[in-house]
Amino acid sequence: MVRQFAKIGVQLEIRATDYNRFQEKAEKGSLQIFWWGWFADYPDAENFLFLLYGPNSKALTGGNGENAANYSNPEFDKLFDELKFLDDVPRKQQVIDRMVAIVQADAPWAFGYNPYAGSVNHQWVGNVKPGPLANDRLLYMKVNPTLRAAKIAEWNRPIWWPIVLIVFGLMAAVVPAFRAWQRRERETAARTLAAAESK
């Protein structure tokens, strides 16, 4: 960060702080630059735009709001008040586009990190487009139980040849051992008989 700011002629001095001090600074509105992130609770633009809604600022709510940047823009706030009650209609997209344009112009955030997400899923699992934004994607997944059962039956057909091989292997080991035991028993019996006859 120091090197990147130096490229634009800004001397950055890092002053690390613990989380309690960070919260105190956020509540007072005395933060300058900080790293922060958010996991979406539900897949809607409103779930991110409310993080910049003026009445949600930490400084105004005694730390209870989620607007850690303490950003306030009257036009943005007015649009957010409208957005809260809009269904998924064309007007909603217009409001979102305007709010994003306002945020891009004011730049209360520097969008510097967008992690890649990928996943591999079976054919019977649907609606699973990966993304790092929400942790509750299981709510939206769908499973085709018929296809799942068919694929599991196809992939898990019993393979018998290892059992036959094991049986032959055991026989190959047990039969010679049994014959050696029988031979030893006969020899022992013959010696015992010979010793008894010699007495």
C-alpha positions in Angstrom: 0.0 0.0 0.0 2.8 2.4 0.9 4.5 1.8 -2.5 1.2 2.1 -4.4 0.3 5.5 -2.8 3.9 6.7 -3.4 3.3 6.2 -7.1 0.6 9.0 -6.9 2.7 11.2 -4.7 1.0 10.4 -1.4 3.2 9.4 1.6 1.3 6.8 3.5 2.1 6.0 7.1 0.6 2.8 8.4 -0.8 2.9 12.0 -2.1 -0.5 12.8 -4.8 -0.7 15.4 -6.7 -3.5 17.3 -10.3 -4.2 16.5 -11.7 -2.4 19.6 -9.8 0.8 18.7 -10.9 0.4 15.1 -14.6 0.3 16.2 -14.1 3.4 18.3 -12.6 5.3 15.4 -15.5 4.2 13.2 -18.0 5.4 15.7 -16.3 8.8 15.9 -15.8 9.0 12.1 -12.1 9.4 12.5 -11.0 6.5 10.2 -9.0 7.5 7.1 -8.1 4.3 5.2 -9.0 0.9 6.3 -9.7 -2.6 4.8 -13.1 -4.0 5.3 -15.3 -6.6 3.7 -18.8 -8.0 3.6 -20.5 -11.3 2.9 -23.9 -10.9 1.4 -26.8 -12.3 3.5 -28.9 -12.6 0.4 -28.2 -12.2 -3.3 -29.5 -8.7 -4.0 -27.7 -5.4 -4.7 -29.5 -3.8 -1.8 -27.4 -6.0 0.5 -24.4 -4.0 -0.5 -25.8 -0.6 -1.2 -27.2 -0.4 2.4 -23.5 -0.3 3.5 -23.3 3.2 2.2 -26.8 4.4 3.3 -26.2 7.6 5.4 -28.6 6.8 8.3 -26.7 3.5 8.7 -23.4 5.2 9.4 -21.5 4.1 12.5 -21.0 7.7 13.6 -24.8 8.4 13.6 -25.8 5.1 15.2 -23.3 4.8 18.0 -21.6 2.0 16.1 -24.7 0.0 15.4 -24.9 0.8 11.7 -23.0 -1.0 9.0 -21.9 2.1 7.1 -18.3 2.0 8.4 -17.2 4.7 5.8 -19.7 7.1 7.4 -20.6 8.0 3.8 -23.6 10.3 3.2 -25.1 11.6 0.0 -28.7 12.9 0.0 -29.4 11.7 -3.5 -28.0 8.2 -2.8 -30.0 8.0 0.5 -33.2 9.1 -1.3 -32.7 6.4 -4.0 -32.0 3.8 -1.3 -35.3 4.7 0.5 -37.0 3.9 -2.8 -35.0 0.8 -3.5 -35.9 -0.8 -0.2 -39.5 -1.3 -1.3 -39.0 -2.1 -5.0 -39.7 -5.6 -6.4 -37.5 -6.9 -9.3 -38.9 -4.5 -11.9 -37.1 -2.4 -14.5 -37.3 0.7 -12.1 -35.3 -1.2 -9.6 -32.4 -1.7 -12.0 -32.5 2.0 -12.9 -32.3 3.0 -9.3 -29.4 0.6 -8.7 -27.5 1.9 -11.8 -27.9 5.5 -10.6 -26.8 4.6 -7.0 -23.7 2.8 -8.4 -22.9 5.8 -10.5 -23.1 8.1 -7.5 -20.8 5.8 -5.5 -18.3 5.6 -8.4 -18.3 9.4 -8.6 -17.9 10.0 -4.9 -15.6 7.0 -4.3 -16.1 6.4 -0.6 -14.7 2.9 -1.2 -11.8 1.7 -3.4 -12.9 -1.6 -4.8 -9.6 -3.4 -4.7 -10.3 -7.0 -4.2 -12.6 -9.4 -6.0 -11.8 -13.1 -5.2 -12.3 -15.8 -7.8 -14.7 -18.6 -6.9 -15.2 -21.9 -8.6 -16.8 -25.2 -7.8 -17.4 -28.6 -9.3 -20.9 -30.1 -8.9 -22.6 -33.3 -9.9 -25.1 -33.3 -12.8 -28.0 -33.6 -10.4 -27.2 -30.4 -8.5 -28.5 -27.3 -10.0 -28.6 -23.5 -9.4 -25.1 -23.5 -8.0 -23.3 -20.7 -9.7 -20.3 -20.2 -7.4 -19.6 -16.8 -5.9 -17.8 -15.5 -2.8 -20.5 -13.0 -1.9 -23.0 -15.1 0.0 -22.5 -18.0 2.4 -26.1 -19.2 2.3 -26.1 -20.6 -1.3 -27.5 -23.9 0.0 -30.9 -22.2 0.2 -31.0 -21.8 -3.5 -29.6 -25.1 -4.7 -31.8 -27.7 -6.3 -31.3 -31.4 -6.4 -32.7 -33.9 -8.9 -33.1 -37.1 -6.7 -34.1 -39.3 -9.6 -31.0 -38.4 -11.6 -28.9 -38.7 -8.5 -30.1 -42.2 -7.7 -29.6 -43.3 -11.4 -26.0 -42.0 -11.4 -25.1 -43.5 -8.1 -26.5 -46.9 -9.3 -24.5 -46.5 -12.5 -21.2 -45.5 -10.8 -21.5 -47.9 -7.9 -22.0 -51.2 -9.8 -20.5 -54.0 -7.8 -17.1 -55.2 -9.1 -16.7 -58.9 -8.4 -13.4 -59.8 -9.8 -11.4 -58.6 -6.7 -13.4 -61.0 -4.5 -12.7 -63.9 -6.9 -9.0 -63.0 -6.9 -8.9 -62.8 -3.1 -10.6 -66.2 -2.8 -8.1 -67.8 -5.2 -5.2 -66.0 -3.3 -6.5 -67.4 0.0 -6.8 -70.9 -1.5 -3.3 -70.6 -2.9 -2.0 -69.8 0.6 -4.3 -72.1 2.7 -4.1 -75.3 0.6 -0.3 -75.7 0.7 -0.3 -74.8 4.4 -3.0 -77.4 5.1 -1.1 -80.1 3.1 2.2 -79.2 5.0 0.2 -79.5 8.3 -1.2 -82.9 7.3 2.2 -84.2 6.3 3.7 -83.1 9.6 0.9 -84.7 11.5 1.4 -88.0 9.6 5.2 -87.9 10.3 4.6 -87.2 14.0 2.0 -90.0 14.2 4.5 -92.4 12.4 7.3 -91.5 14.8 5.0 -91.9 17.8 3.9 -95.3 16.5 7.5 -96.4 15.8 8.6 -95.3 19.3 5.6 -97.3 20.9 6.4 -100.4 18.9 10.1 -100.3 19.8 9.3 -100.5 23.5 
